[in-house]
């Protein structure tokens, strides 16, 4: 990698992942106010498109609309996803901060709905244009509590240059129906080519945090199905858990996995892949833009993830504190931020859009100016390949993945307890002396029965 490329990658990763590195360091929570005309406040995690990113641009577009009764402003919450969840819960339960709209991780919707912190919404807000798998994340117990804002799905990125140097033909490279067995075959082919700098076949986010839950659920769901029913009650068995653990262990065998992956998060795994230490990377859609800022088009490609892919993303919900004329304005704001034109803007900037029309309908365009074209004089110019303004892979790969074999993490009001339990036990697979699948399955089953309610007998 050239010195210039290294500087660009370092800057990008710092912007995307270091807390406050390229933003104003987080916004101060708004105090309660009795002014009905005060700006609507949207609480959200950080925008991965950077300072002044697409979410902020859409809100500025809302504020510029003639006849608006309420302006809006974005409050970005600092910290990890778990810390943001805790901040939101604390603020809404105590009433210490006034949030009108909250941008929730899809796994939080059942918890916030059960705690009566967000309002039930008219089901028509999630219409037939919303991708069906994505629409389900907005509902809990048959009611609509949120509107999908941006979605996410696991993808398989790969180094085209590695495969080409190893003599892999174009028609043998990953595609829509590739299996993990075929990926392992490709890893062995690259290994036999003994390419300089390549240390392992693939990497992912396997540190003991939400990334491990996601990768674990993708392995488990590919062989066993879900672990909870539609009411969030635990339905797993020791034998099913053992199958899932066997699949996860097979995917993470030392012969294929970069050793550093056991301690990697999104930023670390991106860096290792960019540096050429691995040929394959499991990551989210926003990495497409980031990777193209660092790698040339002939070095990079992406395919749907083999097997089941976890669905992620964020949904907009109205808090129970907002009502009356202010509540109507908040609903209109949510409708604006999630309409087809806004979803096309999100897609063009690197997010995964929630609406089919953003991918397929050429009459749907973004209201905002197009991203800047590549320039030899600017480090930050947009280098993402495009087709008709959309990311080049949007229709062929991303939409295919979202319509494919997606799986949700357990939908339960007790998700926090589930993910902590799940990651704590799965991380033991990477110990120097890991337990057997049978032993770990027994312990995980016992722990999940404590963490989650069970169906009535």
C-alpha positions as CSV (number, residue, x, y, z in Angstrom):
1,X,0.0,0.0,0.0
2,X,1.4,3.5,-0.9
3,X,2.0,6.1,1.8
4,X,-0.9,8.1,0.3
5,X,-3.3,5.2,0.4
6,X,-2.2,4.4,4.0
7,X,-3.0,8.0,5.0
8,X,-6.4,7.8,3.3
9,X,-7.3,4.5,5.0
10,X,-6.1,5.8,8.4
11,X,-8.3,8.9,8.1
12,X,-11.3,6.9,6.9
13,X,-11.2,4.4,9.7
14,X,-10.7,7.1,12.3
15,X,-13.7,9.0,10.9
16,X,-15.9,6.0,10.9
17,X,-15.0,4.3,14.1
18,X,-13.1,6.5,16.6
19,X,-15.6,8.1,18.9
20,X,-16.0,11.8,18.0
21,X,-12.9,11.7,15.7
22,X,-14.6,13.4,12.8
23,X,-17.7,14.8,14.4
24,X,-18.2,17.4,17.1
25,X,-17.7,14.8,19.8
26,X,-21.3,14.1,20.5
27,X,-24.3,16.4,21.2
28,X,-25.5,17.4,24.6
29,X,-28.8,15.7,25.4
30,X,-31.7,18.3,25.1
31,X,-33.4,19.4,28.3
32,X,-37.1,19.2,28.7
33,X,-39.0,22.1,27.4
34,X,-42.6,23.3,27.5
35,X,-42.2,25.3,24.2
36,X,-44.5,23.5,21.7
37,X,-42.7,25.1,18.8
38,X,-39.2,24.0,19.8
39,X,-37.3,22.0,17.2
40,X,-38.1,18.3,17.0
41,X,-35.2,16.3,18.4
42,X,-34.0,13.0,16.8
43,X,-31.7,10.8,18.9
44,X,-29.4,8.5,16.9
45,X,-26.1,6.7,16.9
46,X,-23.3,8.1,14.8
47,X,-23.7,8.4,11.0
48,X,-21.1,6.2,9.3
49,X,-21.1,8.6,6.3
50,X,-19.2,11.1,8.5
51,X,-19.5,14.6,9.8
52,X,-22.3,16.4,8.0
53,X,-23.4,13.0,6.7
54,X,-26.5,12.0,4.8
55,X,-28.8,11.9,7.9
56,X,-27.8,15.5,8.7
57,X,-28.3,16.6,5.1
58,X,-31.8,15.1,5.0
59,X,-32.7,16.9,8.2
60,X,-31.4,20.2,6.7
61,X,-33.6,19.5,3.6
62,X,-36.6,19.0,6.0
63,X,-35.9,22.3,7.7
64,X,-35.7,24.1,4.4
65,X,-39.2,23.0,3.3
66,X,-41.7,25.9,3.1
67,X,-44.5,25.8,5.6
68,X,-42.8,23.6,8.1
69,X,-44.4,24.1,11.6
70,X,-41.4,22.5,13.3
71,X,-37.7,22.4,12.5
72,X,-35.7,19.4,13.5
73,X,-32.2,18.7,14.8
74,X,-30.1,15.5,15.2
75,X,-28.5,14.5,18.5
76,X,-25.8,11.9,18.0
77,X,-25.2,9.7,21.0
78,X,-21.6,8.8,21.7
79,X,-20.3,5.3,22.6
80,X,-20.9,1.8,21.4
81,X,-24.4,0.5,20.5
82,X,-24.8,-0.9,24.0
83,X,-23.9,2.4,25.5
84,X,-26.3,4.3,23.2
85,X,-29.1,1.9,24.1
86,X,-28.5,2.5,27.8
87,X,-28.5,6.2,27.3
88,X,-31.8,6.2,25.5
89,X,-33.4,3.9,28.0
90,X,-32.2,6.0,30.9
91,X,-33.3,9.3,29.2
92,X,-36.8,8.1,28.2
93,X,-37.6,6.3,31.4
94,X,-36.5,9.2,33.6
95,X,-37.7,12.0,31.4
96,X,-34.3,13.7,31.8
97,X,-34.0,14.5,28.1
98,X,-36.6,15.4,25.5
99,X,-36.4,13.2,22.5
100,X,-39.3,13.2,20.0
101,X,-37.9,10.6,17.6
102,X,-35.4,7.9,18.3
103,X,-33.4,5.9,15.8
104,X,-33.4,2.4,17.2
105,X,-31.3,-0.6,16.3
106,X,-33.7,-3.2,14.9
107,X,-33.0,-5.4,17.9
108,X,-34.2,-2.8,20.4
109,X,-37.7,-2.3,19.0
110,X,-39.4,-5.1,21.1
111,X,-37.7,-3.8,24.3
112,X,-38.7,-0.2,23.8
113,X,-42.3,-1.2,22.8
114,X,-42.8,-3.4,25.8
115,X,-41.5,-0.7,28.1
116,X,-44.0,1.7,26.5
117,X,-41.3,4.2,25.6
118,X,-42.3,4.3,21.9
119,X,-45.8,4.7,20.3
120,X,-47.7,2.3,18.2
121,X,-47.9,3.7,14.6
122,X,-50.3,3.4,11.7
123,X,-49.3,0.3,9.8
124,X,-49.6,2.2,6.5
125,X,-46.3,3.9,7.3
126,X,-44.6,0.6,6.4
127,X,-46.1,0.1,3.0
128,X,-45.5,-2.6,0.3
129,X,-42.5,-0.7,-1.1
130,X,-40.5,-1.6,2.0
131,X,-38.5,-4.9,1.5
132,X,-40.6,-7.5,3.3
133,X,-37.7,-8.9,5.5
134,X,-36.9,-5.3,6.5
135,X,-40.6,-4.4,7.2
136,X,-40.8,-7.2,9.8
137,X,-38.2,-5.5,12.0
138,X,-40.6,-2.6,12.6
139,X,-43.3,-4.7,14.2
140,X,-43.7,-6.3,17.6
141,X,-46.6,-8.6,18.6
142,X,-48.5,-7.8,15.5
143,X,-48.3,-4.0,15.9
144,X,-46.1,-1.4,14.1
145,X,-43.9,0.6,16.4
146,X,-41.2,2.0,14.0
147,X,-40.5,2.8,10.4
148,X,-37.3,1.3,8.8
149,X,-34.8,4.1,8.1
150,X,-31.7,2.1,6.8
151,X,-31.1,-1.6,6.8
152,X,-28.1,-3.8,6.9
153,X,-27.2,-7.4,5.8
154,X,-24.1,-9.5,6.0
155,X,-22.0,-9.5,2.8
156,X,-18.9,-11.4,1.6
157,X,-16.2,-9.0,0.3
158,X,-13.2,-10.5,-1.5
159,X,-9.9,-9.5,-3.0
160,X,-10.2,-9.9,-6.8
161,X,-6.5,-9.5,-7.1
162,X,-5.8,-12.4,-4.8
163,X,-8.1,-14.7,-6.8
164,X,-6.7,-13.6,-10.1
165,X,-3.1,-14.1,-9.0
166,X,-4.1,-17.6,-7.7
167,X,-5.5,-18.5,-11.1
168,X,-9.2,-18.6,-10.2
169,X,-11.4,-18.1,-13.2
170,X,-14.1,-15.5,-13.2
171,X,-16.9,-18.1,-13.3
172,X,-15.5,-19.7,-10.1
173,X,-15.5,-16.6,-8.0
174,X,-18.2,-16.0,-5.3
175,X,-21.7,-15.2,-6.4
176,X,-25.3,-15.5,-5.3
177,X,-25.3,-19.3,-4.7
178,X,-21.8,-19.7,-3.3
179,X,-21.5,-22.0,-0.2
180,X,-19.0,-21.9,2.7
181,X,-17.5,-25.1,1.4
182,X,-16.7,-23.4,-1.9
183,X,-15.2,-20.4,0.0
184,X,-13.0,-22.8,1.8
185,X,-11.9,-24.3,-1.5
186,X,-11.0,-20.9,-2.8
187,X,-9.0,-20.2,0.4
188,X,-7.0,-23.3,-0.1
189,X,-6.3,-22.3,-3.8
190,X,-5.0,-18.9,-2.7
191,X,-3.0,-20.6,0.1
192,X,-1.3,-22.9,-2.5
193,X,-0.4,-19.8,-4.6
194,X,1.6,-18.5,-1.6
195,X,0.9,-14.8,-2.3
196,X,3.1,-12.3,-0.4
197,X,1.4,-10.7,2.5
198,X,-1.6,-13.0,2.6
199,X,-1.8,-14.6,6.1
200,X,-5.2,-16.3,6.2
201,X,-8.3,-16.9,4.2
202,X,-10.9,-14.7,5.8
203,X,-11.6,-12.4,8.7
204,X,-14.8,-11.2,10.6
205,X,-15.9,-9.4,13.7
206,X,-15.4,-12.1,16.4
207,X,-14.4,-10.0,19.5
208,X,-16.8,-10.6,22.4
209,X,-19.3,-7.9,21.5
210,X,-22.3,-7.6,19.1
211,X,-20.2,-8.6,16.2
212,X,-19.7,-12.1,17.6
213,X,-23.5,-12.4,18.2
214,X,-24.1,-11.5,14.5
215,X,-21.5,-14.0,13.2
216,X,-22.7,-16.6,15.6
217,X,-26.3,-16.2,14.6
218,X,-25.4,-16.5,10.9
219,X,-23.7,-19.8,11.6
220,X,-26.4,-21.1,13.9
221,X,-29.3,-20.1,11.6
222,X,-27.7,-21.7,8.6
223,X,-28.0,-25.1,10.3
224,X,-30.6,-24.9,13.1
225,X,-33.1,-22.1,12.5
226,X,-33.9,-19.6,15.2
227,X,-33.5,-19.7,19.0
228,X,-36.8,-17.9,20.0
229,X,-40.4,-17.9,18.9
230,X,-42.3,-14.8,17.6
231,X,-43.0,-13.7,21.2
232,X,-39.3,-13.7,22.1
233,X,-39.4,-16.9,24.2
234,X,-36.5,-19.4,24.1
235,X,-37.1,-22.4,22.0
236,X,-33.5,-23.8,21.6
237,X,-32.3,-27.2,22.5
238,X,-28.9,-28.6,23.5
239,X,-28.7,-30.6,20.2
240,X,-29.6,-27.5,18.1
241,X,-27.0,-25.4,20.0
242,X,-24.4,-28.1,19.4
243,X,-25.1,-28.1,15.7
244,X,-24.7,-24.3,15.6
245,X,-21.5,-24.4,17.5
246,X,-20.1,-27.1,15.2
247,X,-20.9,-24.8,12.2
248,X,-19.3,-21.8,13.8
249,X,-16.2,-23.8,14.7
250,X,-16.0,-25.1,11.1
251,X,-16.1,-21.5,9.8
252,X,-13.5,-20.3,12.2
253,X,-10.9,-23.1,11.9
254,X,-7.4,-22.0,12.3
255,X,-6.6,-23.2,8.8
256,X,-9.0,-20.5,7.3
257,X,-9.4,-17.7,9.8
258,X,-7.0,-14.8,10.6
259,X,-5.9,-15.3,14.2
260,X,-6.5,-11.6,14.9
261,X,-10.2,-12.0,14.0
262,X,-10.9,-13.4,17.5
263,X,-10.3,-9.8,18.8
264,X,-11.5,-7.9,15.8
265,X,-14.4,-5.4,15.5
266,X,-15.6,-3.7,12.3
267,X,-12.6,-1.3,12.1
268,X,-9.9,-3.9,12.7
269,X,-11.3,-6.4,10.3
270,X,-11.5,-3.7,7.6
271,X,-7.9,-2.7,8.2
272,X,-6.7,-6.3,7.9
273,X,-8.6,-6.8,4.7
274,X,-7.4,-3.6,3.1
275,X,-3.8,-4.5,4.1
276,X,-4.2,-7.7,2.1
277,X,-3.8,-10.0,5.1
278,X,-6.9,-12.0,4.1
279,X,-8.7,-12.7,0.8
280,X,-12.3,-12.7,2.3
281,X,-14.1,-10.4,4.7
282,X,-17.6,-10.6,6.3
283,X,-18.9,-7.1,6.7
284,X,-21.8,-4.7,6.3
285,X,-22.9,-2.7,3.2
286,X,-21.4,0.6,4.4
287,X,-17.9,-1.0,4.0
288,X,-18.4,-1.0,0.2
289,X,-17.8,2.7,0.1
290,X,-15.0,2.6,2.6
291,X,-13.2,-0.2,0.8
292,X,-13.4,1.6,-2.5
293,X,-11.7,4.6,-1.0
294,X,-8.7,2.5,-0.3
295,X,-8.6,-0.2,-3.0
296,X,-8.8,0.0,-6.8
297,X,-11.8,-1.6,-8.5
298,X,-9.7,-4.5,-9.9
299,X,-8.8,-5.4,-6.3
300,X,-12.3,-5.7,-4.8
301,X,-15.6,-7.4,-5.3
302,X,-18.6,-8.4,-3.1
303,X,-21.2,-11.2,-3.1
304,X,-24.1,-12.2,-0.9
305,X,-22.9,-14.0,2.2
306,X,-23.1,-17.8,1.9
307,X,-25.8,-19.4,4.0
308,X,-28.0,-17.2,6.2
309,X,-27.1,-13.5,6.6
310,X,-28.1,-11.4,9.7
311,X,-30.4,-8.4,9.0
312,X,-29.4,-5.3,10.8
313,X,-30.2,-1.6,10.5
314,X,-32.0,1.2,12.3
315,X,-35.7,2.1,12.6
316,X,-37.3,5.5,13.5
317,X,-39.9,5.5,16.3
318,X,-41.9,8.2,18.0
319,X,-41.4,8.4,21.8
320,X,-44.5,8.4,24.0
321,X,-43.6,11.9,25.2
322,X,-44.5,13.5,21.9
323,X,-48.2,14.2,21.2
324,X,-50.7,16.7,19.7
325,X,-49.5,19.0,16.9
326,X,-45.9,18.3,17.8
327,X,-46.6,14.5,17.5
328,X,-48.2,15.1,14.0
329,X,-45.1,17.0,13.0
330,X,-42.9,14.2,14.2
331,X,-44.9,11.7,12.2
332,X,-44.5,13.9,9.1
333,X,-40.7,14.1,9.8
334,X,-40.5,10.3,10.0
335,X,-42.5,9.9,6.7
336,X,-40.1,12.4,5.0
337,X,-36.9,10.7,6.2
338,X,-38.2,7.3,5.1
339,X,-39.9,8.2,1.8
340,X,-38.6,6.8,-1.5
341,X,-36.5,9.9,-2.3
342,X,-34.8,9.9,1.1
343,X,-34.1,6.2,0.8
344,X,-32.5,6.8,-2.6
345,X,-30.3,9.4,-0.9
346,X,-29.3,7.0,1.8
347,X,-28.5,4.3,-0.9
348,X,-26.4,6.7,-3.0
349,X,-24.4,7.7,0.1
350,X,-23.5,4.1,1.1
351,X,-26.3,3.0,3.4
352,X,-28.6,0.0,2.5
353,X,-32.0,1.5,1.6
354,X,-35.1,-0.1,3.0
355,X,-37.3,0.4,-0.1
356,X,-37.4,-1.6,-3.3
357,X,-38.0,1.6,-5.3
358,X,-34.6,3.0,-4.3
359,X,-32.9,0.1,-6.1
360,X,-35.2,-0.5,-9.0
361,X,-37.3,2.6,-9.9
362,X,-35.2,5.0,-12.0
363,X,-37.9,7.6,-11.5
364,X,-36.9,7.8,-7.9
365,X,-34.0,10.1,-7.4
366,X,-32.3,11.8,-4.4
367,X,-33.3,15.4,-3.7
368,X,-29.7,16.3,-2.8
369,X,-26.7,17.1,-4.9
370,X,-24.7,14.1,-6.2
371,X,-21.5,13.1,-4.4
372,X,-18.3,14.6,-5.7
373,X,-16.5,12.7,-8.4
374,X,-13.0,11.3,-7.9
375,X,-10.2,13.8,-8.2
376,X,-6.4,13.3,-8.0
377,X,-6.2,16.3,-5.8
378,X,-8.6,15.3,-3.0
379,X,-8.3,12.5,-0.5
380,X,-12.0,12.5,0.4
381,X,-13.6,12.4,-3.1
382,X,-16.1,9.7,-3.7
383,X,-14.4,6.7,-5.3
384,X,-17.4,4.3,-5.0
385,X,-18.2,2.8,-8.5
386,X,-21.7,3.7,-9.6
387,X,-24.4,2.9,-12.1
388,X,-27.1,5.5,-12.7
389,X,-26.0,7.2,-9.5
390,X,-26.5,4.1,-7.3
391,X,-23.6,2.1,-5.9
392,X,-22.6,-0.4,-8.7
393,X,-23.5,-3.4,-6.6
394,X,-26.8,-2.1,-5.3
395,X,-29.2,-4.0,-7.6
396,X,-27.1,-7.0,-8.4
397,X,-25.8,-7.9,-5.0
398,X,-27.2,-5.8,-2.1
399,X,-30.9,-6.1,-3.1
400,X,-30.3,-9.8,-3.9
401,X,-28.9,-10.3,-0.4
402,X,-31.8,-8.4,1.3
403,X,-34.3,-10.6,-0.6
404,X,-32.3,-13.8,0.1
405,X,-31.8,-16.0,3.1
406,X,-31.8,-13.3,5.8
407,X,-32.2,-14.0,9.5
408,X,-33.0,-11.7,12.4
409,X,-31.3,-11.9,15.7
410,X,-33.8,-13.0,18.5
411,X,-36.7,-10.6,18.7
412,X,-37.2,-10.2,22.4
413,X,-37.6,-7.5,25.0
414,X,-34.7,-9.3,26.7
415,X,-32.3,-8.9,23.8
416,X,-29.6,-7.2,26.0
417,X,-29.5,-10.3,28.3
418,X,-29.5,-12.6,25.3
419,X,-26.6,-11.0,23.4
420,X,-24.5,-10.7,26.6
421,X,-25.1,-14.4,27.4
422,X,-24.5,-15.5,23.8
423,X,-21.2,-13.6,23.3
424,X,-19.8,-14.6,26.7
425,X,-20.2,-18.3,25.9
426,X,-19.3,-18.2,22.2
427,X,-16.0,-16.3,22.9
428,X,-14.8,-19.5,24.8
429,X,-14.5,-21.2,21.4
430,X,-11.4,-19.0,20.9
431,X,-9.7,-19.9,24.2
432,X,-6.4,-21.6,24.2
433,X,-8.1,-24.7,25.6
434,X,-11.7,-24.4,24.3
435,X,-14.5,-26.6,25.6
436,X,-16.1,-29.3,23.4
437,X,-19.3,-28.4,21.4
438,X,-21.3,-30.7,23.7
439,X,-20.0,-29.1,26.9
440,X,-20.5,-25.6,25.6
441,X,-24.0,-26.3,24.3
442,X,-25.1,-27.6,27.7
443,X,-23.8,-24.5,29.4
444,X,-25.2,-22.1,26.8
445,X,-28.6,-23.8,27.0
446,X,-28.7,-23.4,30.7
447,X,-27.7,-19.8,30.5
448,X,-30.2,-18.9,27.8
449,X,-33.0,-20.5,29.8
450,X,-32.1,-18.1,32.6
451,X,-31.8,-15.1,30.4
452,X,-35.0,-15.6,28.3
453,X,-38.6,-16.6,29.1
454,X,-39.7,-20.0,27.9
455,X,-43.0,-20.9,26.2
456,X,-45.7,-22.2,28.5
457,X,-45.5,-26.0,29.0
